[in-house]
Amino acid sequence: MSKNYNPATPFFHPSLHSGGVPIPRIVCLGGGNAMPKAVLTGLRECPVKLSVICAMLDSGGSAGRLRKDYKIVSPGDIRRAFIALANTSPVIQELFNYRFQTGELKGHNFANLLITALELATNNYERTIKEISKFLNVKHEVIPSTLDNANLYGLLENGKIISGETNIDIPKHNGNLKIKKVFLRPKVKAYPPAIAAIKKADLIVIGPGDLYSSLAQILLTQGIPEAIRKSKAKKVYICNLMTKYGETNNFTVLDFVKEIERYLGSEADYVIYNNFIPKKIRIKKYQKEHPELLEMVKINENLSSKKFIGKNLLLKKGPIEHDPNKIAKVILNLCRQ
């Protein structure tokens, strides 16, 4: 590891450059804000080839409204991946993040509308992705997990079934009830380029992100868990920093891992988790902005094997979020092994 590493800049390792060692192909699975911010922003300028497989079944907010109105897959999570990988002006990035505040478009995100309009105009999702990639000067690959339309359902411990990704994400039911399992109706098939990317991968990174409403829905897509299991690539799971009301109440690191491996159908080769607990005042300040987050994920005592990589993964100050450069260092070191 370079002694001159500066956490303010992307991590660089000369042994991973193209001057002798093939550039690693890394597949990242996720949705929401966590994976793009924690993984993509740290790796995008590194000597790697990224393929990002995005959750596509968001049922809330702007993306959920567009899904309902136009019978399309959600543009929300794929938008976040594009923005994280964009190489363009701050003005264009602000445009893609812009959300209308009034009128008939109130609540809609501009990029969601653009992606939807391109899909409807071309009737060709592959072309839509290419056009957005060109517009944002994205050097990596952004891929939907599926183009099929379905809903995510959750079975609670009391036998009740809740419908829709947003009802798992933001529970209207008693969020203290444990989720026994989640499933898709109807079943969906993977978008073929997603399978192709997994087959070529050297490293597969799952998460971080909401366990059921984001990560599990990708692993429920027919073809994706099978392709991951068959792959010779190293499988890496990045554990969340905090537990979330209605999804992961009281979860430990091992609880997260157990559920991911259940939906994957096999074990992860490595688990990256945070082992640093910040001051309570910092946690409470963050919880005021995110009241759905309950506490820092508890660390089990028996995480001593080489599979578990525990480090201080937090930003030095501010939000309780992963430092993307710290995540990049760990991932690139796994690529070297």
SULSUL-V135172 format. One record per residue. PSI is psi in degrees with one decimal (NA if undefined). OMEGA is omega in degrees with one decimal (none if undefined). D_CENTER is the distance of its C-alpha to the mean C-alpha in Angstrom with 2 decimals. Layout:
BEGIN
psi omega d_center
PSI OMEGA D_CENTER
PSI OMEGA D_CENTER
END
This chain:
BEGIN
psi omega d_center
135.8 -176.0 26.45
133.0 176.8 28.02
-18.4 -179.3 30.15
13.3 -179.5 29.63
129.5 178.5 25.88
116.5 -176.3 25.16
-13.3 179.3 22.00
-9.0 -179.3 22.33
157.8 179.6 21.83
142.5 179.8 19.36
135.8 -178.2 20.24
131.0 175.4 22.68
114.6 -174.6 24.23
-29.4 -178.2 27.25
-12.0 178.4 27.25
1.6 179.8 24.04
166.5 -171.5 25.67
-2.1 -177.5 27.22
43.1 177.6 30.70
-33.3 -179.8 31.08
130.4 179.1 27.76
142.7 178.7 25.61
124.6 -177.7 22.38
142.6 173.8 19.56
118.0 -177.9 17.19
125.6 175.1 13.62
128.0 179.8 11.14
128.1 178.8 7.38
133.0 177.4 5.53
-172.9 179.4 2.42
-172.6 -179.5 3.63
-156.0 -178.5 5.83
-23.4 -169.6 6.87
-54.8 -177.5 5.73
-47.7 178.6 3.53
-44.3 -177.7 6.08
-40.6 -174.1 8.72
-36.8 -171.6 8.67
-52.5 -172.0 8.35
-42.5 -177.6 9.25
-27.0 178.2 12.01
-28.7 -174.8 13.51
-15.4 -167.8 13.74
-28.9 178.9 14.63
4.1 179.8 18.31
164.0 -179.4 18.64
66.2 178.4 20.65
161.8 172.3 17.94
115.9 -177.0 16.95
137.5 168.3 13.26
119.5 -174.9 12.15
118.9 179.2 8.73
117.0 -168.5 8.45
144.9 169.9 7.08
144.4 -172.5 7.77
13.1 -171.8 11.27
29.8 175.3 13.06
132.8 -178.1 12.68
6.5 -178.7 16.26
166.7 174.2 16.74
-153.3 -178.4 17.87
-47.8 -178.1 18.61
-40.4 179.4 16.27
-38.8 177.3 17.77
-41.6 -179.9 21.23
-38.2 176.2 20.90
-45.5 -177.1 19.80
-42.1 -175.9 22.84
-35.1 -171.2 25.23
4.6 176.7 24.61
47.4 -178.5 23.30
170.9 170.4 20.32
158.6 -173.6 16.66
134.5 175.4 14.48
-5.5 -169.7 14.10
-51.1 -175.4 11.88
-33.8 178.3 8.26
-32.1 175.3 9.90
-44.7 -178.7 11.93
-36.7 177.8 9.42
-44.1 178.7 8.52
-44.4 -177.9 12.31
-40.0 179.6 13.21
-28.5 -177.0 11.34
-0.7 -173.8 13.25
141.7 172.4 16.39
78.0 -174.4 19.74
-175.1 -176.1 21.93
154.8 176.5 23.97
-31.9 -179.9 22.88
-43.4 179.7 24.70
-38.8 177.9 22.60
-40.2 176.8 19.35
-38.5 178.4 21.04
-44.5 -178.6 22.06
-21.1 177.1 18.60
-5.4 -173.2 17.61
134.3 178.4 20.97
126.4 -179.0 21.37
139.1 -173.8 24.86
-20.0 -177.1 26.75
173.8 174.4 29.80
-167.8 -176.6 31.41
-24.3 -179.2 30.22
5.5 -177.5 26.91
129.2 179.1 26.19
-17.8 -179.2 22.54
142.4 174.9 21.42
137.1 -176.9 19.19
-45.4 -177.2 21.01
-36.6 175.9 18.26
-42.5 179.6 17.57
-41.0 -179.1 21.34
-46.7 179.9 21.61
-42.5 178.7 19.09
-45.8 -179.3 20.87
-41.2 178.3 24.25
-42.2 -180.0 23.60
-42.5 -179.2 22.53
-36.4 -177.9 25.65
-38.9 -175.3 27.91
-24.1 -173.1 27.12
33.4 -175.6 26.23
101.6 -174.1 24.28
-34.3 178.8 20.49
-41.9 178.4 20.71
-38.4 177.6 23.04
-46.7 -180.0 20.88
-43.2 -179.9 18.00
-40.9 -178.6 20.71
-41.9 178.0 22.30
-40.9 178.4 19.28
-43.0 179.0 18.55
-43.4 -177.7 22.25
-39.0 -178.1 22.43
2.2 179.6 19.70
49.3 -179.6 20.89
125.4 -176.7 17.60
-11.9 -177.4 18.55
-173.9 -172.2 15.60
125.3 177.0 14.48
124.7 -170.0 12.08
131.4 171.4 12.39
145.9 177.2 12.04
-34.0 -180.0 11.66
156.5 171.6 14.93
2.3 177.4 17.58
150.2 -179.4 19.19
132.4 -179.9 19.38
172.2 174.6 19.02
148.0 175.9 18.42
133.9 179.3 16.51
151.1 176.9 19.12
135.1 175.7 19.42
119.2 -179.5 22.59
164.4 -177.4 23.72
-18.9 177.4 26.13
6.4 177.6 28.98
-9.0 179.8 28.60
142.6 177.5 27.32
128.0 176.6 24.69
143.7 -172.5 22.37
134.1 173.7 21.21
137.2 -179.8 18.25
-41.0 -176.5 14.60
-27.1 178.4 15.86
-16.4 171.2 18.55
-40.6 -179.1 16.25
-45.1 -179.8 14.08
87.3 -170.8 17.43
131.9 171.5 20.11
-15.9 177.3 23.56
-175.3 175.5 24.90
105.7 -175.8 25.72
-6.3 175.9 22.42
-12.0 177.1 24.28
133.9 -178.2 24.45
141.7 172.8 22.28
119.3 -179.6 20.07
-39.1 176.9 21.71
161.3 172.2 19.45
154.9 -179.4 17.40
165.3 -179.2 18.34
141.1 170.8 18.40
127.7 -12.9 21.61
173.8 176.0 22.61
148.4 -178.6 20.97
151.6 177.9 19.02
149.4 -179.4 19.17
146.9 171.3 16.65
122.6 -172.7 17.10
-40.8 177.6 19.34
-25.2 177.2 17.82
-42.9 177.5 14.61
-41.9 -180.0 17.10
-40.7 179.5 19.01
-41.1 179.3 16.21
-40.2 -179.5 15.59
-30.7 -177.5 19.38
-2.3 -172.0 19.70
146.6 169.2 17.05
-26.8 -179.2 18.37
135.8 178.5 15.25
122.4 -176.7 12.18
124.5 178.2 9.23
122.2 177.1 7.14
-171.8 -0.6 4.80
169.7 179.7 5.63
171.9 180.0 5.12
127.6 -171.4 8.00
-52.1 -174.7 9.71
-44.6 -173.7 11.57
-11.8 -179.7 10.62
-62.3 -172.4 7.03
-44.6 -177.3 6.86
-34.8 -178.7 10.64
-32.5 175.9 11.14
-42.6 -178.4 9.77
-10.2 174.1 11.97
-4.8 179.3 14.72
121.9 -176.4 15.03
126.6 178.4 18.35
-32.6 -176.1 18.42
-53.8 179.3 14.92
-34.6 178.1 15.64
-43.9 179.9 19.14
-38.9 178.9 18.22
-42.9 179.9 16.08
-38.1 -179.3 19.06
-23.5 -175.7 21.52
143.7 175.2 19.84
-1.1 179.4 21.60
152.7 172.6 18.56
135.0 179.3 17.57
123.4 -174.5 14.72
130.3 174.0 12.79
130.6 176.6 10.82
115.0 -174.9 9.77
148.0 176.0 11.10
161.6 179.4 10.64
-35.7 -175.3 13.55
155.2 175.4 15.02
158.1 -173.9 15.79
133.8 -179.6 15.43
129.3 177.3 18.44
-15.3 -179.6 18.63
-50.9 -170.0 15.78
36.5 177.6 16.27
128.2 174.7 19.67
14.8 -179.0 21.33
141.7 169.2 18.73
175.2 176.0 19.36
-45.4 -178.6 17.34
-32.6 176.7 19.09
-44.4 177.1 18.32
-47.7 -177.1 14.54
-43.8 -179.3 15.32
-43.0 -178.4 17.90
-42.3 177.6 15.76
-44.3 -178.7 13.03
-29.0 176.9 16.11
-45.7 -178.5 17.83
-26.8 176.1 15.46
-32.5 -179.4 15.17
10.9 177.1 18.94
172.9 -178.2 19.37
149.3 169.7 18.85
148.8 177.1 16.34
-35.2 -179.1 18.39
148.3 173.6 16.89
120.7 178.0 15.18
124.2 -178.6 14.40
156.2 179.1 15.21
133.2 179.3 16.80
18.2 -179.4 20.55
128.3 178.2 21.72
114.7 -179.3 22.73
174.7 179.6 23.45
147.7 -177.0 26.47
-35.4 -178.0 26.63
-35.0 178.1 27.42
-41.4 178.5 24.17
-47.0 -178.2 22.19
-38.0 178.2 24.43
-41.6 179.6 24.05
-36.9 -179.5 20.26
-25.4 175.9 20.76
-34.6 177.7 23.15
-25.3 -177.6 20.42
74.4 -176.6 17.98
-13.7 178.1 20.47
-15.7 -179.5 18.00
129.9 -168.4 17.07
-52.2 -176.1 19.86
166.7 174.9 20.20
141.2 -179.9 18.92
128.6 -179.1 17.78
143.6 -178.6 21.05
123.4 178.4 21.67
156.4 -177.9 23.75
-24.4 -173.1 26.96
52.9 178.7 26.61
45.6 -172.6 23.72
-13.2 -176.8 26.14
164.7 -179.2 25.37
-17.3 179.7 23.95
-32.9 -174.1 20.83
123.4 -178.7 19.78
102.4 -178.9 19.16
125.6 -179.3 19.69
165.0 169.4 19.87
105.7 -175.1 19.95
4.8 -174.9 16.44
153.9 165.8 17.09
151.3 -176.5 18.13
-32.6 179.2 21.93
169.9 177.3 22.44
-141.0 -174.1 21.12
152.9 174.1 17.87
80.0 -177.4 16.53
156.5 175.5 13.45
140.2 171.1 12.49
114.1 -175.3 14.75
-28.8 179.6 12.97
-33.1 174.8 16.33
-40.8 177.1 16.74
-43.4 -179.8 13.47
-40.7 179.6 14.74
-45.9 -178.6 18.09
-45.0 -178.1 17.09
-43.7 -178.9 15.14
-33.4 175.9 18.08
-34.3 175.0 20.55
-35.0 176.8 19.15
-32.8 -178.5 19.59
-28.9 -171.4 23.17
NA none 24.12
END
